[in-house]
Amino acid sequence: MQVFHKLEEVARGLSGHARTCVAIGNFDGVHLGHAAILRGLTQCAQRSQSQAVVLTFFPHPVEVLRPGTKLERLTTTEEKLELLQARGLDAVLVENFNAELATLSAEVFFEKYLVQGLRARNLSVGYNFRFGKDRQGDTALLTRLCQKTGIELSVQAPFEVEGEKVSSSGVRLLLAEGDTLKAARWLGRPYRMVGSVTHGDQRGGDIGFPTANLKYPSDKLVPKTGVYVTRALWQKQSFASVTNIGVRPTFYADGQSSVHVETHLIDFQSRLYDERIEVEFLGRIRDEMRFPSVDALKQQIAADVAFAKKQILSP
């Protein structure tokens, strides 16, 4: 899969391929609703012998349109590209969303990006897609523009799981509530945090449960504080684990510690400092809490570990 960062690169990179099937969206999380759009996109490309191309944006438009807004992402750009590649795409254009792009009218955006730049023969979008200055363009306008230019338009109906519409904002709310199980059903996979292991204060090791202190991108969404059953992935190996998200109240008074993501890999002996690991959230065990003593904390962690082992390792 080719990755482009400027519209001008696409024509050179896809030379020899006259037309494309294009899907537009932010695709944060690449959830099941996105998967439905991408499935239709690749099928279109196969039928028409075209290139399957996704047009997405960075930063997220809301951060430009509403200065000061910090959007917590379900997927970093790197993670998003990995997930999109797994869907069998030919190319992704990660366009820089800036003030200039935000001022383009819907008609100008359509002509510049879809007609001239990407030479689209088919366009796929979600049911709530908006585009152009002040989000003036909707699927009704898009339909008229496509009819005028001969582009086939596919509008994906709302994708539902158990009667609820799947959306990136909905997944964010579920994770903010600690409901990683439902979030996984909407994503089609466990929610994942990726980062490097940094040196902590060694308290986990001191009490017999060493942890990997995860350094992650500042704009990555962190689930609700608490203790989770997780799976840690390192060097293509998978390990049952328990992850604590929180401020470690047994050791620190309120407000004296920032939120940490610390993962204890069960029955694991190697040192992980500066190593890249991935942590998949499989379910929530309990709230983070302050214990009256370190011994009480150790007993609870032992119980958490036993629970996680049973959940992950039982047939």
N, C-alpha and C positions, 0 to 999 in steps of 0.2 A: 504494500500500500504506500502510495506516495503522499507526502505531506507538504502542502504549500502554505506560505504565509502572506502572499500577495496575489491579487487577482491576475496580475501580469505574468506570474510564473506558470499559471495553469495552461495557457495556450502553448507555451514551450514544452512543458512537461508532458502534456497529453497529445503532442503532435502526432498526426497519423490517425487519430480517432476523431472523426468529424463531429459526433454529437455525444451528449451525456444525459444520464438520468440523475436528477439532483434532488436531494432532500435538504431542507433548511431548518435549523433549530439550534438551540443551545446544547441540547442533549446532555444536560448535567445529570449524572447518575447512570445514563444509558439504561433506563428502566424498561419494563415490559411494554409500555406504551411506545417508547422509542423503538424497541425491537420490532414491533409490528410495522412501523414506518420503514425501517431498514430492510425488513424481509421483503416488503413490496418493492422497494428500491432495487434490490439485487435481482429480483425476478424480472423487473422491467428491463434492466440492463442486459440480462441474458436473452430475453425475447427479442430485443431490438439490436443486439450486438453493439451496445453502447457501453460507456464507462459509468460505473456507479460512483457518484461523487457526493460527499456531504459538505455543505457550507455551514460552518459554525463560527463562533465569535469569542474573542478574548480581548479585554475583560468582558464580563457579563454586562450586557447593555444597561441593566438597572444601576450599575455602579457609575456609569457615565451620565445617565439621564437624571439620577438622583445623587448628586455629589455628597460624599460623606457616608453613603450607604456601604456597609460591609456585608457582602453576601458570603455565607459559609457554604463552600462547595461540597457536593457529594463526591465529585471526582476532580482531581487536578487535571490539567491539560494532558500530562503524560498518561495518567490512568484512563482518561477518556479516549485517547488515541489507541491505547492497547485494546480497549473494549470495542471500539469501532473496527479496528483491524480484524478482530475475531469474527466480525459479521460479514467478512468477505468483500469489503469495499475496495475499489481501485484507487481512490484518492480522497483526501480531506483537505479543504481549504480552511485554515484557521485565520479568519480575517480580523485585523485589529479594529475593534469597535471604538471609535473616537468621536469627538464633537463634529468633525466634518462628515463622517458617515451618518451621524444622527440627524443631520440637516437635510439629507437627501429625501425628496418626496418619494412616495410609494412607486410612482410611475418611473421616475429616474432610476431608482434602485433596481426595479425589475428589468429595465432596458440594459443598464450597465452590467449587472451581475448575471442575469439569466439569459438574456437574448444574445448580447455581444460577448461577454466574458466567458461564460460556461457553455454557450451554445446548447442550451437544454432542449431536449425533445420531450422530456417528461419531468414534472415537478411534483414532489411529495412533501406534504406539510401536515401538521396536526390540526385538529378541528378548531383550536383557539389561536391559530397563528395570526400575528399582527406584524406589520412591517411599514417602513417609511417614517418620515418625520411625524412626531407626536403619535406614533402608532396608528396613523390614519388609514393604512391599508388593512383590509380584512379578507376573508376567503371569498366574499362576494366580489370585491374588486379584483382579487387575484383570478377569479374565474373569468371575468370579462377580459382581462389582460391576456390570459392564456388563450382564450378563444380567438382573440384578435391576431395573435402571433402564431397560432397553430401548435402551441405547446399543450400536451396532454397533462391535465391536473388530477392528482390523487389526493383527496383529503381524508386523513385517517380519523375514523370515528373515535369517541372516547373509549379507551381501553379500561375495562373494569375487572377487578378482582373481588369476588364475594360481594358484588353489587356496588362497589365504590370505585370512583374514577381514580386511576393511577396518575400521579403527577410528581414532578421533582419537589415542588413545595410541600406536597403531602408527605413524601418520604422524609423531608427535613423535620416536619412536625412529629412524625413517628419516632425518629431518632432522638429528638429533643425530649420526648416523653419516656425514652428508654425502651421502646417497643421494637427491639431489633428483629424479633421473629416476624412481625407483620411487615416491617421494612424489607426484610429479605424476600418475602412473598411478592412484594411490589417490584423489587429490583430484579427478581429472578435469580438471586444469588445472595450470600451473606454480605452485609456492609463491611467494607475493608478500609483499614488505615495502614498506610505505608510510610516508613521512615527509617532513620538510622538510630542505632542504640547509643545513647550518651551516658556518661558517668553520672550517677546519682549520689545520694548520701549514704549508700550501702546499708540502709536500715533493713531492707528485705533480707539481705544475706546474713545480717547479724541475728535475725530471729529465725533463720532456717528456711526462708523462702525467697531466694534471690530473684530479683526482677530485672527485666530489660526496660530501661527508661526510654520511651520512644520520642524522638524528635521528629515532628511532622510539620508540614507547611502551615503557616499561620492562618490561611484562609480555608483550611480543611475543617469540615464540620466534625465536632467531637460529640458523641452521644451523651446523654444525661449522666451525671455523676452516679457512680455505683460500681458494683462488682458484676462481671460478666463471664459466662462460659465462652471461651474463644478457641480459635485454632491459629497457631503461629506457623508461618511458612518461612523457611530459611534454607537457602541453597537447594531448592527443589525438594526439601524434606518438610514433612508436616508433623506438628507436635500439639498434643492436647495442652491447653493452657487456661489460666485464669487471669483476667485483666481487671485492674482497679483504675477507675477514672475518678480523680478527686484531689482533695487538698490534704489528705492524711491527717485527720483531726486528732488522732490518738497522740501524735507527736508534735503537732503544731496547733497553736491557738488559732481561733477564727481570724482569717485575713492575713495570716503570716506565711501562707504558702500558696503559690499559683496552682492551677489545675495541672496535674500530671497524668500521663497515660503509662501505666506500669504493668508489664506482663510477666507472669511467672510461668515458665515452660516446665511442664510436669515431667519429672524423671529425665531432666536434661542437665548435662554437666559442663558443656563448653562455654567459653567466654565469648560474648557477642559485641563487645565494645567496637563502635564504628562500623558494625555490620548492618546491612539493609535487611529488615524483616517486614513481613506483612502480617497483620492481625485481622482475622475474620471474626465478627461478632455473631455468635450462635444463639445467645439467649441471656437474659438478665437474671442474676441470682438474688441480689438484694441491694438496698441502699448502702451508701458509704456511711459509716457511723463512728462515733467516738467511743472507745472501750475504756473501762476503768483501769485496766492494766495491760502491759505488754503480753502477759500470759493469756489473758482473755482474748486478745487479738490473735495470738498464735493458734489458739483452739478454734477460733472461727475460721481462720484461713485454712486450717487443716480440713475443716468441714467443707469449705468451699471447694478445695482441691478434690476431695473425695466425690463431691457432687458432680464436678466437671468431668472427672474420669469416667464416672458412671454414664453421664450423658453422651460423651463422645466415643468411649471405647466399648460400651456394651453393644452386643449384636442386635 
